[in-house]
Amino acid sequence: MDLLSSYPSWLITHGAALLIILPLLVGAITSVLPRERLAWIVTLIVTLICVVTSLGVLLDVYFNDAQLYKMGGWDPPHGISYIIDGLNTPLIFLICAMALLCTIYGLPSVAAEVEPKKRAPFYAAFLIGVAGLLGMVVTGDAFNVFVFLEVSSISTYVLVAMGASRDRRALKAAYNYLILGSIGATFFVIGLGFLYMETGTLNMADIGNILRDLDGGSRVSLVAFGFIVVGLGLKLAMFPLHMWLPGAYAHAPSFVTVFLASTATKAALYLLLRFIFMVFDPSFEYVITVVTYVLTALGCIAMLFGSLQAIFQTDARRTLAFSSIAQVGYMLLGVGMATGLGLAAGYLHLLNHAVIKAALFFALGAFWYRYGITRIDDFAGLGKMMPWTMGAFTLGGLSLIGVPFTAGFTSKLNLVEAALQRGWAWAAIVIVVASILAIIYIGRMLMAAYFQSPPEIDGEVVAKNEAPLMMLIPMWLLALLSIAIGVNADLVVEAAQGAADVLIGGGV
Amino acid sequence: MFSTIFENFNYAIVIILMMTGLYVVFSSRNLIKKLVGLSVFQTSVFLLYITIGKVAGGQPPILVGGHGEGSGGAEEHHASAATNMLASGGEAVATGGSAHHGAEVLYSNPLPHVLILTAIVVGVATLAIGLALVVRIREVYGSIEEDVINEIDYRYNLEGTDA
């Protein structure tokens, strides 16, 4: 409470708008800045302000109550309103914090991976992407969601393509992402069109109320629901719609991979949650059918399929990308249970996975930075060559598997508990099997790193060459955070529980 | 059956364009043709939205005689226009004429046009980025045929060097 009272009141009141407008405006300015160092400093300052603001907003919701920010002072059904509640504040803070950590990491990383004249525009695209993601999460207007979805997507296509100076396959990956991402966004907007036909409004809370009065509405809203689920499913890499993800994660600059892995799919998943539970309602028959049978089934298939695919990859980044698809499966399983416990567990895994995957991708980026390594075969002896980076990677890897006293264990335990409470013992078995598969693909990398000796070049063993401090700090911060969550998860569990309460309890 | 199709011919066009666009995206192996398909697909959505906004027999949404009546009348007009705009989401309102209390003129809903203006801008931006990417791909790979590019990448993956 002390921390909150030290915030100026205008920052809390207008925090929702500031979080979007600031990165959006500064992003435009950053693109024409003459020097890359200047662009980096500006990005750092902006993300720092965002972190401070989002923390204030988070505390305000925690101690006071959810708030509705009316853009321009127009009342909700006509004007655009921004929602700040227990469901989205943890995610807002997550996005801002990840943006800050990525920026810190980016100083050495971007300098190594992006051509000099493209670095200032790179930071500009990044800032606009941050604004888009925050907008997707904050807004309470359905069409506004589409606009921010596209703002973040378009900047992400550009960011992924920037990996071309390191790996030309980034271009192809960005192109595939663009095609599938646009189809996803268009499906989403078709769904919105049908919703608008049915209800005549675009405000999410208003749509929710009207649909509840109509008891789910006619076939039009059923079709709308289908389009929206498929559209968002593409964005969040739901199992059969995940084809864009491995390429985009594997060939983008490390900086972008980290940011994408920890925020982009999460924001889309958040939207899916908000649409299923607060715009539509699980009490409608078609909604609960899709949630229980389709989402759960796809989630379980994703867990097994993603983990199996991860085992057979040769590229370390592709391995972790397929693991990401599997982790999305865990979250979807939590959503599919549609119980308070299941939703809380899914949301908890969403937060934990963002922390874990970011730490892992940070470490992979550092391997490339020092030795140009991306293939698992080349991991031999990394434990001796980069002990600190490999240490963070190990902690992250153990957490991904779900070893006790790590963040991954906490969320998987919660998921299993929720599954058993729902009476789905088979789901618990799937979770355990997928975790065993995770041991294989993470273990393969750790074995190579620790039990094989460093390679010899011209008769000399490759020298130890640790990653720069700017990379180690964010990496270790997240690795230690994942352990801290594993030891004492109260704060995060409480946040996830709060989010689940919002979903089950209904709208603002 | 045919009469239903002709009465809703704009919906028929929307569906045809949508399916054509999606089919072109998935079936063609040429990167430019894929983008063409994507554009057609997005255009069908623009048409869908514009169709929603049309109210049968509706005028363009312009105030009729609003300025001459003094400020009081104009304000009333505004208020009724606002409620009307909110209510006329679909064609349901157009048939039920009694919903238009206060407003003398039946007019089309302008909101979908505004929405779709945004979507058109988004579509143009996406297309521009897509074409820019194709230009870069052509520079790097020397081809815009997906099969050729995949072949090059496949060989690269196997050998770890450029073919």
Interface residues (C-beta under 8 A of the other chain):
Chain A: P77 H78 F143 F146 V147 E150 I154 Y157 V158 A161 A164 R168 R169 L171 K172 A174 Y175 L178 I179 S182 I183 A185 T186 V189 I190 G193 Y196 M197 E198 T199 G200 T201 L202
Chain B: L22 V25 L31 K34 L35 L38 F41 Q42 V45 L48 Y49 I52 A82 L86 A87 S88 G89 G90 P112 L115 T118 A119 V122 A125 T126 I129 G130 L133 V134 R136 I137 V140 Y141 I149 D153 Y156
